[in-house]
């Protein structure tokens, strides 16, 4: 199964209203990051054990480890969780940037160094979330 089909099935497998909200976020992220690489991580490790929630990924950047090894990974992640939705913005060097720049303007959201978590779309300012996603999509280019 290809990545777009995996994403479609993941979204379709969510209960409402989370399904509609994930679909809207997916479409808006694709518009904010046109032509980006798509990923789907099922949340399972090499032994098939679940270690995280599944993630839809957008964009690509290279993680550099201390031992010199590298790994390609998505820049923006979208995931359903028990209490709502998480948007991961990875690769930003300044771990205070998201909270300082977008935190007060987002609405009812928890913002950490790389994650914006909220219960429902109606609780947040979508224009501000899109701005954070666009920033994250180009943060690796800086």
C-alpha positions as protocol buffer text, in pm:
chain_id: "A"
residue {
  index: 1
  type: UNK
  ca { x: 0 y: 0 z: 0 }
}
residue {
  index: 2
  type: UNK
  ca { x: 136 y: 343 z: -92 }
}
residue {
  index: 3
  type: UNK
  ca { x: 172 y: 635 z: 150 }
}
residue {
  index: 4
  type: UNK
  ca { x: -131 y: 836 z: 28 }
}
residue {
  index: 5
  type: UNK
  ca { x: -348 y: 524 z: 69 }
}
residue {
  index: 6
  type: UNK
  ca { x: -208 y: 460 z: 421 }
}
residue {
  index: 7
  type: UNK
  ca { x: -289 y: 821 z: 514 }
}
residue {
  index: 8
  type: UNK
  ca { x: -640 y: 792 z: 372 }
}
residue {
  index: 9
  type: UNK
  ca { x: -705 y: 471 z: 570 }
}
residue {
  index: 10
  type: UNK
  ca { x: -560 y: 618 z: 891 }
}
residue {
  index: 11
  type: UNK
  ca { x: -786 y: 922 z: 869 }
}
residue {
  index: 12
  type: UNK
  ca { x: -1089 y: 712 z: 774 }
}
residue {
  index: 13
  type: UNK
  ca { x: -1028 y: 489 z: 1077 }
}
residue {
  index: 14
  type: UNK
  ca { x: -1071 y: 776 z: 1324 }
}
residue {
  index: 15
  type: UNK
  ca { x: -1403 y: 841 z: 1498 }
}
residue {
  index: 16
  type: UNK
  ca { x: -1591 y: 1161 z: 1424 }
}
residue {
  index: 17
  type: UNK
  ca { x: -1531 y: 1449 z: 1475 }
}
residue {
  index: 18
  type: UNK
  ca { x: -1159 y: 1366 z: 1482 }
}
residue {
  index: 19
  type: UNK
  ca { x: -1181 y: 1214 z: 1133 }
}
residue {
  index: 20
  type: UNK
  ca { x: -1311 y: 1537 z: 977 }
}
residue {
  index: 21
  type: UNK
  ca { x: -1063 y: 1749 z: 1171 }
}
residue {
  index: 22
  type: UNK
  ca { x: -766 y: 1534 z: 1067 }
}
residue {
  index: 23
  type: UNK
  ca { x: -884 y: 1549 z: 706 }
}
residue {
  index: 24
  type: UNK
  ca { x: -908 y: 1929 z: 724 }
}
residue {
  index: 25
  type: UNK
  ca { x: -563 y: 1956 z: 882 }
}
residue {
  index: 26
  type: UNK
  ca { x: -418 y: 1719 z: 623 }
}
residue {
  index: 27
  type: UNK
  ca { x: -561 y: 1926 z: 336 }
}
residue {
  index: 28
  type: UNK
  ca { x: -448 y: 2256 z: 488 }
}
residue {
  index: 29
  type: UNK
  ca { x: -98 y: 2120 z: 553 }
}
residue {
  index: 30
  type: UNK
  ca { x: -69 y: 2005 z: 192 }
}
residue {
  index: 31
  type: UNK
  ca { x: -167 y: 2357 z: 79 }
}
residue {
  index: 32
  type: UNK
  ca { x: 78 y: 2518 z: 323 }
}
residue {
  index: 33
  type: UNK
  ca { x: 362 y: 2289 z: 207 }
}
residue {
  index: 34
  type: UNK
  ca { x: 296 y: 2228 z: -164 }
}
residue {
  index: 35
  type: UNK
  ca { x: 494 y: 1944 z: -318 }
}
residue {
  index: 36
  type: UNK
  ca { x: 628 y: 1819 z: 15 }
}
residue {
  index: 37
  type: UNK
  ca { x: 726 y: 1457 z: 65 }
}
residue {
  index: 38
  type: UNK
  ca { x: 454 y: 1254 z: 241 }
}
residue {
  index: 39
  type: UNK
  ca { x: 525 y: 998 z: 510 }
}
residue {
  index: 40
  type: UNK
  ca { x: 319 y: 757 z: 714 }
}
residue {
  index: 41
  type: UNK
  ca { x: 460 y: 611 z: 1035 }
}
residue {
  index: 42
  type: UNK
  ca { x: 239 y: 339 z: 1182 }
}
residue {
  index: 43
  type: UNK
  ca { x: 387 y: 378 z: 1531 }
}
residue {
  index: 44
  type: UNK
  ca { x: 538 y: 28 z: 1540 }
}
residue {
  index: 45
  type: UNK
  ca { x: 902 y: -66 z: 1590 }
}
residue {
  index: 46
  type: UNK
  ca { x: 1096 y: -328 z: 1392 }
}
residue {
  index: 47
  type: UNK
  ca { x: 943 y: -606 z: 1604 }
}
residue {
  index: 48
  type: UNK
  ca { x: 589 y: -485 z: 1529 }
}
residue {
  index: 49
  type: UNK
  ca { x: 534 y: -351 z: 1882 }
}
residue {
  index: 50
  type: UNK
  ca { x: 337 y: -26 z: 1911 }
}
residue {
  index: 51
  type: UNK
  ca { x: 569 y: 244 z: 2049 }
}
residue {
  index: 52
  type: UNK
  ca { x: 387 y: 564 z: 1948 }
}
residue {
  index: 53
  type: UNK
  ca { x: 70 y: 694 z: 1787 }
}
residue {
  index: 54
  type: UNK
  ca { x: 69 y: 673 z: 1408 }
}
residue {
  index: 55
  type: UNK
  ca { x: 183 y: 993 z: 1231 }
}
residue {
  index: 56
  type: UNK
  ca { x: 119 y: 1153 z: 897 }
}
residue {
  index: 57
  type: UNK
  ca { x: 442 y: 1326 z: 799 }
}
residue {
  index: 58
  type: UNK
  ca { x: 518 y: 1615 z: 566 }
}
residue {
  index: 59
  type: UNK
  ca { x: 848 y: 1739 z: 428 }
}
residue {
  index: 60
  type: UNK
  ca { x: 1188 y: 1593 z: 495 }
}
residue {
  index: 61
  type: UNK
  ca { x: 1500 y: 1678 z: 688 }
}
residue {
  index: 62
  type: UNK
  ca { x: 1810 y: 1492 z: 795 }
}
residue {
  index: 63
  type: UNK
  ca { x: 1866 y: 1418 z: 1162 }
}
residue {
  index: 64
  type: UNK
  ca { x: 2236 y: 1412 z: 1250 }
}
residue {
  index: 65
  type: UNK
  ca { x: 2334 y: 1197 z: 1547 }
}
residue {
  index: 66
  type: UNK
  ca { x: 2637 y: 1247 z: 1772 }
}
residue {
  index: 67
  type: UNK
  ca { x: 2801 y: 933 z: 1630 }
}
residue {
  index: 68
  type: UNK
  ca { x: 2792 y: 1086 z: 1281 }
}
residue {
  index: 69
  type: UNK
  ca { x: 2505 y: 873 z: 1152 }
}
residue {
  index: 70
  type: UNK
  ca { x: 2211 y: 1040 z: 981 }
}
residue {
  index: 71
  type: UNK
  ca { x: 1845 y: 958 z: 925 }
}
residue {
  index: 72
  type: UNK
  ca { x: 1583 y: 1124 z: 707 }
}
residue {
  index: 73
  type: UNK
  ca { x: 1259 y: 1208 z: 885 }
}
residue {
  index: 74
  type: UNK
  ca { x: 951 y: 1426 z: 835 }
}
residue {
  index: 75
  type: UNK
  ca { x: 949 y: 1793 z: 940 }
}
residue {
  index: 76
  type: UNK
  ca { x: 579 y: 1822 z: 1024 }
}
residue {
  index: 77
  type: UNK
  ca { x: 378 y: 1542 z: 1184 }
}
residue {
  index: 78
  type: UNK
  ca { x: 6 y: 1508 z: 1242 }
}
residue {
  index: 79
  type: UNK
  ca { x: -130 y: 1254 z: 1486 }
}
residue {
  index: 80
  type: UNK
  ca { x: -453 y: 1167 z: 1663 }
}
residue {
  index: 81
  type: UNK
  ca { x: -417 y: 1096 z: 2034 }
}
residue {
  index: 82
  type: UNK
  ca { x: -655 y: 999 z: 2315 }
}
residue {
  index: 83
  type: UNK
  ca { x: -748 y: 1356 z: 2403 }
}
residue {
  index: 84
  type: UNK
  ca { x: -724 y: 1530 z: 2066 }
}
residue {
  index: 85
  type: UNK
  ca { x: -471 y: 1604 z: 1794 }
}
residue {
  index: 86
  type: UNK
  ca { x: -97 y: 1671 z: 1801 }
}
residue {
  index: 87
  type: UNK
  ca { x: 97 y: 1866 z: 1540 }
}
residue {
  index: 88
  type: UNK
  ca { x: 471 y: 1803 z: 1556 }
}
residue {
  index: 89
  type: UNK
  ca { x: 708 y: 2064 z: 1415 }
}
residue {
  index: 90
  type: UNK
  ca { x: 1050 y: 1903 z: 1414 }
}
residue {
  index: 91
  type: UNK
  ca { x: 1397 y: 2033 z: 1350 }
}
residue {
  index: 92
  type: UNK
  ca { x: 1358 y: 2378 z: 1503 }
}
residue {
  index: 93
  type: UNK
  ca { x: 1683 y: 2454 z: 1683 }
}
residue {
  index: 94
  type: UNK
  ca { x: 1536 y: 2704 z: 1933 }
}
residue {
  index: 95
  type: UNK
  ca { x: 1309 y: 2494 z: 2157 }
}
residue {
  index: 96
  type: UNK
  ca { x: 1134 y: 2806 z: 2292 }
}
residue {
  index: 97
  type: UNK
  ca { x: 1043 y: 2944 z: 1948 }
}
residue {
  index: 98
  type: UNK
  ca { x: 702 y: 2776 z: 1900 }
}
residue {
  index: 99
  type: UNK
  ca { x: 569 y: 2871 z: 2243 }
}
residue {
  index: 100
  type: UNK
  ca { x: 705 y: 3227 z: 2227 }
}
residue {
  index: 101
  type: UNK
  ca { x: 594 y: 3296 z: 1871 }
}
residue {
  index: 102
  type: UNK
  ca { x: 262 y: 3114 z: 1845 }
}
residue {
  index: 103
  type: UNK
  ca { x: 160 y: 3002 z: 2196 }
}
residue {
  index: 104
  type: UNK
  ca { x: -50 y: 3300 z: 2305 }
}
residue {
  index: 105
  type: UNK
  ca { x: -214 y: 3335 z: 1964 }
}
residue {
  index: 106
  type: UNK
  ca { x: -313 y: 2970 z: 1909 }
}
residue {
  index: 107
  type: UNK
  ca { x: -601 y: 2948 z: 2154 }
}
residue {
  index: 108
  type: UNK
  ca { x: -659 y: 2643 z: 2375 }
}
residue {
  index: 109
  type: UNK
  ca { x: -343 y: 2453 z: 2292 }
}
residue {
  index: 110
  type: UNK
  ca { x: -46 y: 2311 z: 2477 }
}
residue {
  index: 111
  type: UNK
  ca { x: 280 y: 2414 z: 2309 }
}
residue {
  index: 112
  type: UNK
  ca { x: 619 y: 2256 z: 2380 }
}
residue {
  index: 113
  type: UNK
  ca { x: 950 y: 2280 z: 2197 }
}
residue {
  index: 114
  type: UNK
  ca { x: 820 y: 2075 z: 1905 }
}
residue {
  index: 115
  type: UNK
  ca { x: 453 y: 1989 z: 1967 }
}
residue {
  index: 116
  type: UNK
  ca { x: 122 y: 2173 z: 1949 }
}
residue {
  index: 117
  type: UNK
  ca { x: -151 y: 1969 z: 2115 }
}
residue {
  index: 118
  type: UNK
  ca { x: -520 y: 2058 z: 2126 }
}
residue {
  index: 119
  type: UNK
  ca { x: -856 y: 1892 z: 2181 }
}
residue {
  index: 120
  type: UNK
  ca { x: -1046 y: 2018 z: 1876 }
}
residue {
  index: 121
  type: UNK
  ca { x: -1000 y: 2257 z: 1584 }
}
residue {
  index: 122
  type: UNK
  ca { x: -1267 y: 2493 z: 1716 }
}
residue {
  index: 123
  type: UNK
  ca { x: -1040 y: 2561 z: 2016 }
}
residue {
  index: 124
  type: UNK
  ca { x: -755 y: 2700 z: 1807 }
}
residue {
  index: 125
  type: UNK
  ca { x: -680 y: 2975 z: 1556 }
}
residue {
  index: 126
  type: UNK
  ca { x: -621 y: 2783 z: 1232 }
}
residue {
  index: 127
  type: UNK
  ca { x: -440 y: 3075 z: 1065 }
}
residue {
  index: 128
  type: UNK
  ca { x: -184 y: 3077 z: 1346 }
}
residue {
  index: 129
  type: UNK
  ca { x: -145 y: 2697 z: 1329 }
}
residue {
  index: 130
  type: UNK
  ca { x: -90 y: 2720 z: 954 }
}
residue {
  index: 131
  type: UNK
  ca { x: 174 y: 2988 z: 1006 }
}
residue {
  index: 132
  type: UNK
  ca { x: 356 y: 2757 z: 1251 }
}
residue {
  index: 133
  type: UNK
  ca { x: 335 y: 2470 z: 1000 }
}
residue {
  index: 134
  type: UNK
  ca { x: 471 y: 2688 z: 718 }
}
residue {
  index: 135
  type: UNK
  ca { x: 755 y: 2804 z: 945 }
}
residue {
  index: 136
  type: UNK
  ca { x: 836 y: 2444 z: 1039 }
}
residue {
  index: 137
  type: UNK
  ca { x: 832 y: 2342 z: 675 }
}
residue {
  index: 138
  type: UNK
  ca { x: 1112 y: 2583 z: 593 }
}
residue {
  index: 139
  type: UNK
  ca { x: 1300 y: 2586 z: 926 }
}
residue {
  index: 140
  type: UNK
  ca { x: 1555 y: 2336 z: 796 }
}
residue {
  index: 141
  type: UNK
  ca { x: 1641 y: 2569 z: 509 }
}
residue {
  index: 142
  type: UNK
  ca { x: 1773 y: 2837 z: 746 }
}
